[in-house]
Amino acid sequence: MQRRTLITVCAATLLSAAGGAGAEGYPSRPVKLVVPFAPGGTTDIIARIVAEKIGAALGASMIIENRAGGGGTVGATETARATPDGYSLGMATVSTTAAGPAIYPRLAYNPLTDFTPIINVAATPNVIAVHPSFPARDYQGFLAELKRHPGKYSYATSGTGSIAHLQMELFKSLSGAFIVHIPYRGSGPALNDTIAGQVPMIFDNLPSALPFIKDGRLNAIAVAAPQRLTQLPNVPTFKEVGLEPVNRMAYYGIYGPKGLSKEVVDKVSAAVKKTLEDPTVKKRIEETGSLIVANSPAEFAAQIAAELEVYKKVVALQKLTLE
């Protein structure tokens, strides 16, 4: 009951900001969509699948701008500081709205008060994948190898404070494994080094890792998904291997700075929903292993608040700091 009350209050706080700038004639020029990670990662993939169609539905082009760094917090800060007129929006992820804020002590934004949630586009499974040279190809062998050699292996992620970082720390706390974190400025660079064998494993969102798993350049060990995936039928979920708390999917939504008017929110939300009804877009998103969500601003606000609480507990449990 207390948790439900917290989510409701946070959702109300997030939504109360959505009343500022007017939307008459919006949009009359291109709309910028900030992707807070380097090109090649899942956030970038999802954004590029939908951006052109969203722009067409709005009646103005939508331009993607990558702003990597700080586990996504650099790009999120840019969105938080933008003028609330609807011409600078951002891709909202668990990394930027929950995991990052849970670990960074002095962020330039508050995820519950400095944004206007618009819509959650898609939910995406996460995956632990290893380079083919890793001396195990299934979960049992993987865990046994890690426990035989604590501290020998490292894992790549899209950055410190990213969902990949904190989910892997949750995995470590529950499994008893000790692996060293190697943060990158996005999934793209992290994947490049893992595929090259410079880092033995990666915790990543499935859409960016899946092409390399399919062509044998990475080997999937376990996925965070409600059930086994059609694309990876032989790979168990974390729930199946006894680590249900790690079985959390990522979200990829769109938000703006606080103070966006209801008219702008409604126009963007309607354009995204129209885009997600397009069979071609739907197929491309689902082929990545992702699920279309297309929820309301209130529902998305509640998701953000709930995930923030989860990752605050992970940071406290693992005593994670940035030192």
C-alpha positions as CSV (number, residue, x, y, z in Angstrom):
1,M,0.0,0.0,0.0
2,Q,2.8,2.4,0.9
3,R,4.6,1.6,-2.4
4,R,1.5,2.1,-4.4
5,T,1.0,5.5,-2.7
6,L,4.6,6.5,-3.5
7,I,4.1,5.7,-7.2
8,T,0.9,7.6,-7.4
9,V,2.4,10.7,-5.7
10,C,5.5,10.6,-7.9
11,A,3.3,10.2,-11.0
12,A,1.3,13.2,-10.0
13,T,4.4,15.2,-9.4
14,L,5.8,14.3,-12.9
15,L,2.6,15.2,-14.6
16,S,1.9,18.5,-12.8
17,A,4.7,20.1,-14.8
18,A,2.9,19.5,-18.1
19,G,1.1,22.7,-18.4
20,G,3.5,25.4,-19.5
21,A,4.3,26.3,-23.1
22,G,1.5,26.7,-25.6
23,A,1.3,24.5,-28.7
24,E,-0.4,26.8,-31.3
25,G,0.9,25.8,-34.7
26,Y,3.2,23.2,-33.2
27,P,5.3,22.0,-34.8
28,S,6.4,24.7,-37.3
29,R,10.0,23.6,-37.5
30,P,12.1,20.4,-37.1
31,V,11.8,18.6,-33.7
32,K,15.1,17.4,-32.1
33,L,15.1,14.0,-30.4
34,V,18.2,13.6,-28.1
35,V,19.5,10.0,-27.8
36,P,21.6,10.0,-24.7
37,F,24.0,7.3,-25.9
38,A,26.4,6.7,-28.8
39,P,25.1,5.4,-32.2
40,G,24.7,1.7,-32.4
41,G,23.1,1.0,-29.1
42,T,19.5,0.0,-28.5
43,T,18.3,3.5,-27.6
44,D,19.6,4.7,-30.9
45,I,18.1,1.7,-32.8
46,I,14.6,2.2,-31.4
47,A,14.8,6.0,-31.9
48,R,15.8,5.6,-35.6
49,I,13.1,3.0,-36.2
50,V,10.4,5.5,-35.1
51,A,11.7,9.0,-35.6
52,E,10.9,9.5,-39.3
53,K,7.4,8.2,-39.0
54,I,6.8,10.3,-35.9
55,G,7.9,13.4,-37.8
56,A,5.6,12.6,-40.7
57,A,2.7,12.1,-38.3
58,L,3.5,15.5,-36.6
59,G,4.0,17.3,-39.9
60,A,7.6,18.2,-39.3
61,S,10.9,16.3,-39.5
62,M,12.3,14.7,-36.4
63,I,16.1,15.0,-36.2
64,I,18.1,12.5,-34.0
65,E,21.0,14.0,-32.0
66,N,23.3,11.6,-30.1
67,R,24.7,13.0,-26.8
68,A,26.7,10.2,-25.1
69,G,28.3,10.2,-21.7
70,G,27.7,9.6,-18.0
71,G,25.7,6.5,-18.6
72,G,23.2,8.6,-20.5
73,T,23.0,11.4,-18.0
74,V,24.7,13.9,-20.2
75,G,22.0,13.7,-22.9
76,A,19.3,13.6,-20.2
77,T,20.6,16.8,-18.7
78,E,20.4,18.5,-22.1
79,T,16.7,17.5,-22.3
80,A,16.0,18.7,-18.8
81,R,17.5,22.1,-19.6
82,A,15.7,22.5,-22.9
83,T,13.1,25.2,-23.5
84,P,9.7,23.5,-22.9
85,D,8.3,24.3,-26.4
86,G,8.3,20.8,-27.8
87,Y,11.2,21.3,-30.2
88,S,13.7,19.4,-28.0
89,L,12.6,16.1,-26.7
90,G,14.6,13.1,-25.5
91,M,14.7,9.3,-25.4
92,A,13.9,8.3,-21.8
93,T,15.6,5.1,-20.6
94,V,15.9,3.2,-17.3
95,S,19.5,4.3,-17.3
96,T,18.7,8.0,-17.5
97,T,15.6,8.1,-15.3
98,A,16.3,5.4,-12.7
99,A,19.7,3.6,-12.6
100,G,21.8,6.8,-13.2
101,P,19.9,8.9,-10.7
102,A,20.2,6.1,-8.1
103,I,24.0,6.1,-8.2
104,Y,25.0,9.6,-9.2
105,P,24.9,11.8,-6.0
106,R,24.9,15.2,-7.7
107,L,23.0,14.9,-11.0
108,A,21.9,18.2,-12.7
109,Y,18.3,16.9,-12.9
110,N,15.7,15.1,-10.8
111,P,14.0,12.4,-12.8
112,L,10.7,12.9,-10.9
113,T,10.4,16.6,-11.3
114,D,12.5,17.9,-14.2
115,F,10.8,16.0,-17.1
116,T,7.4,15.7,-18.7
117,P,6.8,12.0,-19.6
118,I,5.0,11.6,-22.9
119,I,5.0,7.9,-23.8
120,N,6.8,4.6,-23.3
121,V,7.5,3.3,-26.8
122,A,8.8,-0.2,-26.2
123,A,10.1,-2.6,-23.5
124,T,13.2,-4.5,-24.3
125,P,14.9,-7.6,-22.8
126,N,18.4,-7.4,-21.6
127,V,21.0,-10.1,-22.1
128,I,24.4,-11.4,-20.8
129,A,26.5,-12.4,-23.8
130,V,30.1,-13.6,-23.9
131,H,32.8,-13.6,-26.6
132,P,33.1,-17.1,-28.3
133,S,36.5,-17.6,-26.6
134,F,34.9,-17.6,-23.2
135,P,35.3,-21.1,-21.7
136,A,31.5,-21.8,-21.2
137,R,28.5,-21.7,-23.5
138,D,25.6,-22.1,-21.1
139,Y,24.5,-20.5,-17.8
140,Q,25.7,-23.3,-15.5
141,G,29.2,-23.4,-17.1
142,F,29.3,-19.6,-17.1
143,L,28.6,-19.2,-13.4
144,A,30.9,-22.1,-12.5
145,E,33.8,-20.4,-14.4
146,L,33.2,-17.0,-12.7
147,K,33.2,-18.6,-9.3
148,R,36.3,-20.6,-10.0
149,H,38.1,-17.4,-11.0
150,P,36.7,-14.4,-9.0
151,G,37.9,-11.1,-10.4
152,K,39.5,-12.6,-13.5
153,Y,36.8,-11.6,-15.9
154,S,35.3,-8.2,-16.7
155,Y,32.1,-7.1,-18.3
156,A,31.3,-4.1,-20.6
157,T,28.3,-1.9,-20.4
158,S,27.0,1.4,-21.9
159,G,28.3,3.3,-18.9
160,T,28.5,3.7,-15.1
161,G,25.0,4.1,-13.7
162,S,23.4,2.5,-16.8
163,I,20.7,-0.2,-16.4
164,A,23.2,-2.7,-17.7
165,H,25.7,-1.7,-14.9
166,L,23.1,-1.9,-12.1
167,Q,21.4,-5.1,-13.4
168,M,24.8,-6.8,-13.6
169,E,25.5,-5.6,-10.0
170,L,22.2,-7.1,-9.0
171,F,23.2,-10.4,-10.7
172,K,26.5,-10.4,-8.9
173,S,24.8,-9.8,-5.5
174,L,22.4,-12.7,-6.1
175,S,24.8,-15.2,-7.7
176,G,27.9,-14.6,-5.6
177,A,30.0,-14.0,-8.7
178,F,32.7,-11.3,-8.8
179,I,33.3,-9.6,-12.2
180,V,35.0,-6.2,-12.9
181,H,32.9,-3.5,-14.5
182,I,34.3,-1.7,-17.7
183,P,32.1,1.3,-18.6
184,Y,31.8,2.7,-22.1
185,R,30.1,5.8,-23.6
186,G,27.3,3.7,-25.0
187,S,26.4,0.1,-26.1
188,G,27.9,0.6,-29.5
189,P,31.5,1.0,-28.3
190,A,31.0,-1.6,-25.6
191,L,29.8,-4.1,-28.2
192,N,32.7,-3.3,-30.5
193,D,35.3,-4.2,-27.8
194,T,33.4,-7.3,-26.7
195,I,33.1,-8.6,-30.2
196,A,36.8,-8.0,-30.7
197,G,37.6,-10.0,-27.6
198,Q,39.0,-7.1,-25.6
199,V,36.3,-7.6,-23.0
200,P,35.0,-11.2,-22.4
201,M,31.4,-10.3,-21.8
202,I,28.7,-7.7,-22.0
203,F,25.4,-6.9,-20.3
204,D,23.4,-5.2,-23.0
205,N,19.9,-4.5,-24.3
206,L,18.9,-7.3,-26.7
207,P,18.3,-5.2,-29.9
208,S,21.9,-4.0,-30.2
209,A,23.4,-7.4,-29.2
210,L,21.0,-9.7,-31.1
211,P,22.6,-9.3,-34.6
212,F,26.0,-10.4,-33.2
213,I,24.5,-13.3,-31.3
214,K,22.7,-14.5,-34.4
215,D,25.9,-14.5,-36.5
216,G,27.9,-16.2,-33.8
217,R,30.1,-13.4,-32.7
218,L,28.6,-13.4,-29.3
219,N,27.1,-16.2,-27.2
220,A,23.9,-15.4,-25.2
221,I,24.0,-16.8,-21.6
222,A,20.7,-15.5,-20.1
223,V,18.0,-13.0,-20.9
224,A,15.8,-10.7,-18.8
225,A,12.4,-11.3,-20.3
226,P,9.0,-12.6,-19.3
227,Q,9.6,-15.9,-21.1
228,R,12.1,-17.4,-23.5
229,L,12.4,-15.4,-26.7
230,T,11.4,-16.7,-30.1
231,Q,14.7,-15.3,-31.4
232,L,16.7,-17.2,-28.7
233,P,14.7,-20.3,-27.8
234,N,17.6,-22.1,-26.1
235,V,18.6,-19.2,-23.9
236,P,17.0,-19.3,-20.3
237,T,15.5,-16.3,-18.6
238,F,17.0,-15.1,-15.3
239,K,13.9,-16.3,-13.6
240,E,14.6,-19.9,-14.9
241,V,18.1,-19.9,-13.4
242,G,16.8,-18.7,-10.0
243,L,17.5,-15.0,-10.3
244,E,14.0,-13.6,-10.8
245,P,14.9,-10.1,-9.5
246,V,17.3,-9.6,-12.4
247,N,14.5,-10.4,-14.9
248,R,13.7,-6.8,-15.6
249,M,13.1,-5.4,-19.1
250,A,14.3,-1.9,-20.1
251,Y,12.0,0.8,-21.4
252,Y,12.5,3.3,-24.2
253,G,10.2,6.2,-24.1
254,I,10.0,9.9,-25.1
255,Y,9.9,12.8,-22.7
256,G,10.5,16.5,-22.7
257,P,11.6,19.1,-20.1
258,K,9.2,20.0,-17.4
259,G,6.6,22.5,-18.4
260,L,5.5,21.0,-21.7
261,S,1.9,22.0,-22.4
262,K,-0.8,19.3,-22.6
263,E,-1.3,20.2,-26.2
264,V,2.3,19.3,-27.1
265,V,2.2,16.2,-25.0
266,D,-1.0,15.1,-26.7
267,K,0.3,15.8,-30.2
268,V,3.5,13.9,-29.7
269,S,1.8,11.0,-27.9
270,A,-0.8,10.7,-30.8
271,A,2.0,10.8,-33.4
272,V,4.0,8.1,-31.6
273,K,0.9,5.9,-31.2
274,K,0.1,6.3,-34.9
275,T,3.7,5.4,-35.8
276,L,3.5,2.2,-33.6
277,E,0.4,1.1,-35.4
278,D,2.3,1.1,-38.7
279,P,2.9,-2.6,-39.6
280,T,6.4,-2.0,-40.8
281,V,7.5,-0.2,-37.7
282,K,5.8,-2.8,-35.5
283,K,7.6,-5.6,-37.3
284,R,11.0,-3.9,-37.0
285,I,10.6,-3.3,-33.3
286,E,9.4,-6.8,-32.6
287,E,12.2,-8.3,-34.6
288,T,14.6,-6.8,-32.1
289,G,12.9,-8.8,-29.4
290,S,11.2,-5.7,-28.0
291,L,7.5,-5.3,-27.1
292,I,5.5,-2.3,-28.1
293,V,4.1,-0.5,-25.0
294,A,2.5,2.8,-26.2
295,N,1.1,3.8,-22.7
296,S,-0.2,7.1,-21.3
297,P,1.9,9.9,-19.7
298,A,0.5,8.9,-16.3
299,E,1.4,5.2,-16.8
300,F,4.9,6.1,-18.0
301,A,5.4,8.5,-15.0
302,A,4.5,5.6,-12.7
303,Q,7.0,3.3,-14.4
304,I,9.8,5.8,-13.9
305,A,9.0,6.2,-10.2
306,A,8.9,2.5,-9.6
307,E,12.2,1.7,-11.4
308,L,13.9,4.5,-9.5
309,E,13.0,2.8,-6.2
310,V,14.3,-0.6,-7.5
311,Y,17.7,0.8,-8.4
312,K,18.1,2.8,-5.3
313,K,17.9,-0.4,-3.4
314,V,20.5,-2.1,-5.7
315,V,22.9,0.8,-5.1
316,A,22.4,0.5,-1.3
317,L,22.7,-3.3,-1.3
318,Q,25.9,-3.3,-3.4
319,K,27.3,-0.2,-1.7
320,L,28.0,1.3,-5.1
321,T,29.8,4.6,-5.4
322,L,31.5,6.5,-8.2
323,E,34.9,6.6,-6.5
